[in-house]
Amino acid sequence: MIYKQIAFVDDPEIGEIGGIGIFDDSEFLGVICGCCGGFIEAEDVLSYRIYSDWMNISEEIMGE
């Protein structure tokens, strides 16, 4: 398993949220939400982007 910090959208009304993406080689399996801590399956994620470096995602987590 490979873990990468990502920004993702699972609800267009909420917008982008930070979290930890889980990958098996290059396949995206899902994300641990930085806001609620829940696991969201890959098929429920509308889009995601991988951060090139670890970022401070406090604003996404705190909803600011």
Protein Blocks (a to p, Z undefined) as FASTA:
>chain_A
ZZddddddfbfknopaddddddehjacfbdcdfklopacdfklpmbdcddfbdcdfklmm
noZZ
